[in-house]
């Protein structure tokens, strides 16, 4: 048995924030029915390469992007612009516990599928809307994409190398505003389900990427708000930490191939700093009044960091990792993805799972990170065929074999 067995979720979202939320809920055992456009499907089905390849070594219509955000779901197709398609969603909503959508503000009202209508059909329905800027406010009508939100929400102003080191604004390598919004949506839905269990009343959840991005400024946001009358907004620090020193990337001696090599050191308290100094054969640094406490090290980072950097350049990465790990000084290599998936700890934690896909036996995909002792997560393949579960879902949820205006399973042409 899974934690969310019996919970029915109607997923009208696409791309990433919404699908990331519903994928997590599906991992936990909810029956997530993904509603896709007939003949096209979720936009990310076409976001590639890479695509899975057929036996003839040509690209299929299965993008890696789609596969990475839609495990444990069932797919149906529905034309929301048609009266029959709209009626199908109303019928399914009457049976659902949760509906997730990420249409532009006003679209669901235009289709007659907004919260007020569906609430009248199913008062217990938890209705989650995910948009770039929320249901209200001066930007509500704008389309919101992760890249723009990282810029507007301040993240890019604090990400990237320092200006005096030739740097400029930099987005994060994955769509973190989307992913964080998806996780906030997951938490909100679980809380709303608990409320519905107690009261019999659902509610409308309004989640915005920009709100999430502002919230996830975390300590940097707090730093500015607490100190802004006396200090300019924080800027980019490269790989350094604004509040902790030493906590950054350091170069070490070149590797066996003569290429530059690096590691990270993440000293979180004064005791760890003293141990670092011992490893560097410089125990006196831990007694220097400029470096004794973290606040001292932050104020004197321009003096201390070059000193540490000079010592670390005397030996190679493995020498330092072995010594620092033995001393319990937080540190680590900077792995590429090949090294990540070959890492023995990642392998032990079973963060890669294999699925039997029609186009590829033992298809490897990233697994859910959730580990639960009594109710383990599900691990089933994303729906490879658009509308694959159409008749099955309509029969289970509504007791009918098909529905006029809602397309049956269809394939997408190979790329």
N, C-alpha and C positions, 0 to 999 in steps of 0.2 A: 504494500500500500504506500502511496505517496501523500505528502502533506496536503495537497490541494485536490485530491481525488473528489470528483463530483462537481467541481467548480467549472462552469461553462463560460468561455470567453470568446466574444465575437471581435475579431481583430480586423479593423478596417484601415490599419496603418500600413505604411510602406517606407522604404529606405532604411533608416537606422534607429532613431530614438524610440519610436513606437514598437518596431519589431524587436529591439533589444529588451524592452520591458516585457513583451509577451513571450519572448523566448525564455526569459527567466521564470515567468509564471508557468510556462509549459514544462520546464525542467522540474519544477516542484510538483507536477502532476495534474495541473489544470488541463482541461480539454480546450485547446486553442484552435479555433477555426479561422484560418486566414482567408479573408475575402479579397479576391484579386480581379482586376479588369479582364474581361474576356479577350483572348487573343494576344494580350500584352503582359499581364501580370504585374507584379511588383517591379518598379523601375530597376531595381538592382539585379534582376535576372539578366539584364543586358549590360551591366557594368563590368566590363572586362576589356581585354584579357587580364588575368588568366581565366579560361573556361576549362571545364572537364573536356577531355578529348574522347571521341568515339573510337571504335575498333579500327577505323580507317585513318586514325590520327588527325582528324579534322576537329575543329572546335564545335562543341555542342552548344546548346542554349543554357547550360548550367554554369553560371558564374561562381567563382570562389566567394565573391562578396555576398551573394544571396545565401549560399550554403553556410556562411559563417554567422548568420543572424536569424535563422529560421528553423532550427532543429525542433523536433517534438511537436510540430504543428501539422494540421490537416488543411488542405487547400480546396476552396470552392471558388467559382467565378460568378460575378454578378454585375450587371450594368446599372449603376446607381442613377444614371440619367433617365432610365425608363420607369414607367409607373409600376410595372411588374417587379422590377428589381428593387424598387423602394418598398413595395409591399413585402417582398421576401425579407428584407432587413427588419422591417417592423415585426414580422412573424417570428424571426429568429431572436429578436431582442426580447420578445415576451418569454422566451425560454432561457435567456442568458442571465448570468450573474454580473457580468462585466462587459462593457463595450469600450474599445480603445480606438480613437480616430485621430488622424493628424492632417485633416483637410484645412484649407485656408478658412479664416474666420468668415462665417456667413454661408459657406458651401452646404453644410449639413442642414441649415435652416432652409435653404433653397430646395433641397431634396425632401424636405419634410421629415428629416431624421435627427433633428436637434433634441437636446435633452428634455425640454418641456413636453414634446410629443411622446418620446419613448418612456418618459417617467409616468405618463398617464396610462400607458399600456402595462408597464412593469414598475411599480413603485420601489421595488427592492434593487433596481438596476444601478450599478456603479458605472458611471459614464465618464471616461477620462479623455480629455481633449489635450493634445500636445501640439503646440505651435511655436513659431519662432519668438513671438513677442506677447503672447497671451490674448485673451478674449477682449480685453479692454485696454485703453491707453492710446496715445498718439501714433504708435507704430503698429497697432493691432492689425491693420490691413496689409502690412508688408509681408512678403515671403521671407522666412528666416532660415538661413543655412548655417551650418556649423562654422564654416570659415569666417563668414561675416560676423557671427556672434562672438567668436574668439577675439576678433578685432574690436568690436563695439563694447564688449564686456570687460575689456582691460587685460585679458590674458596675454595678448601679443605684446602689450607694452612692457610686460615683465618676463617675457620669454625670448631668448636669444642672447647673443654675446653683447657685452658692454659697448657703448658707443666709442669709448676711448680705445677699444680693442678692434675697432673696425666693424662692429656688429650692426644689426638692424632688427626690426621686428620679425618674429618667427612664430608660425603656428606650431602647435603640438603635432607630432607625427601621426596620431590617430584622432578621430573626431570626438574629442573628450566632452564637448558641450552636448552632443547627441547622446553619448554613452551615459554621462551623469544624469541627464534628464530622464533617460530610460530607467535608470536605477531609482531616481526619486519617484518616478511614476509607479514602479513596482511597490515601493514602500507605501505610497499613498493608497494604492488600490488595496493592499492587504489591510491597512487600517480601516478603509471605508467598508470592506467586507465584514470586518469585525463589528463595526457600527451597525451595518445592515442586519447582522445576526441578532444583535441585541434589541434593535428598534423596529425592524421590518422596513426601514427607510434607506434607500440608496442616496446618492448625491453626485453632484457634478464636480469633477476635479479639473482645474485649469492650470496646466503646466506650460511654462514658457522656457525656451532655451536661454534667453537672455537673463531671466530671473535666476536660472540655475547657474549660469556662468558667473553672475555677480556673487551668488552665494559661495561658489567654490573658489573664490579668491582667498577665502579662509584667513590665515594669519596676515596675509598682505593687505586684505581689506581692513582687517582690524587695526593693523599698524597705521594705515593712512587715517582712518577715522579717529583713532585715539590721539594722533600726533599732528594732524594736518594743519592746525593753525600755525605751527612752528616749523613745518618741514614740507618740502616738495613731495609730490607723489613718488613712490618707489619706482625705480627704473629697472632695466635689464641687468642681470648679474651673471649672465653666462651660466656656467654650471656651479656657481657658488650659491650659498644660502644667505639670505639677507639677515637672519637672526642667529645663525650658528657658525662658528669657526673652530677648526677646519672641517668643512662639509662640502666637498667639491671633487672634480676630476683633477688628477695629477698625472703628468707624464712620467714614465719610468724609462729605464735603459731600453734601447732597441731590442726587438726580439731576434730570434735565431736567423731570420731572413733579412735582418737589417732594417726592418720597417719600424716606424714609431709605434710605441705601445703605451697603454694608459690603464689606470685603475681608478676606482673611486674610494675616498675615505670619508666616513660619515660619523665624526666624533660628536656624540650627543651630550656628554657631560664632562666635568672636570677630571673625574677618575679615568675615563677613557683617554683623555688627553695626556695624562701622566703616563699611561701605558704606551701610547703612541710615541712619546718622547723616549721612553726606554728602548723601544724597537728601533728607533732612529739613532740610538747611541748618543742621545742628547738629553739625559735626564734633567739637566740644569734648566732646560727651557720651562719645565713644569713649575719651577720655583721662581721664575722671573716675574716680577710684579706686573709686567705688561701682559702676561699670558695666563696667570693663575686661574682666573675665573673666565667663564664664557664671555661675559660682557667686556672684560678686558681684551680678550682676543678679537672680539668684533671691532672694538675701537682701534686696535692695532693690527688689523688683518693685513694691511699693506706692508708691514714689517715681517710678520710671522709667515705668511704664505710663501714668499720667496725662499725663506730659510728651509721650510719643509720641502718645497719643490726641489731645492738643490740636493738634499739628502736622498730623496726618492730616485733621483736620476742616477745614483751610483750603482743600483742593482736592477735586475729585471723583474717583471710582473710576478712570476711565480714565487720568487724569493720573498717578495714583500707580502703576497697573499698568505703564504704559509706562515710567516712570522706574525702578521697582524691577526690572523684567525686564531692562532694559538694563544695570543694575548687577549683575545676577546675584544679586539678593536673592530668596530663595524667597517667592512670594506667589501669590495667585490670587483670582478672583471666587468668589462663592457662587452657583452655578448651580442653577436649578430643573431639573426633568427635561426640559422643553421645550428649555432652553438646552443641557443635556448632549447630547441627541441631535442638536442642530443644530451642535454644536461642530465646527469643521473638522478638529481633530486626531482626535476620536472617529470622525468620518466616514472620515478617511484610514485609520485603523486597522481599519476595517470591523467595528465592534462592533455593527452592526445588519445582519442578513441577511434576505432575503426568501424565503418558502416558498410553494409553490402549494397552498393549503389548499382542500378541497372547498367551504367556505363563503366563502372570501375569497382572491381571487388576490393574489399579492404580499403575503402576510401578513408583517408586520415583527415580528421578535423579536430579543432580545439574542443575540449569538453567543458562542461560546467565546472566552476571551481568550488561549488557548494558540496560540502561533505556533512552528511547527517546520519547519525547512528541508527535511528529507528525508522526514518522515512527517507531512504536514499532517493536521489534525483533520478529522473528518467533519462535515458540516452537512446533516442531514436532519430533517424535520418530526416533532414528537411525534405519537404514534399518535392520530388524531382519533376513531377508533371503538373502543369498548371491545371487547377480544377480536378485534381486526381481523386479527391474524396467527396465530390459534389453529391452524387446520389446517396452515398453512405451517410453523410451528415444530414441531408434533408430527411432521410428515412429515420435516423435516430432521434433527431431533435423535433421534427414536425410530423413524423409518421406518414410521409408521402414519398413517392419515388422520384419526382422531379418537380420543377416549378417554372411556369411560363415566364420568359424574360430573363431567367438566370441561366447562363450558358452552361452546358455540360463540359466534361473534361476536354481539353484541347492541348495540342502541342505547340511549342513556339519554334519557329524556324531556326536552324543552326546559324550561328554567326558566321 
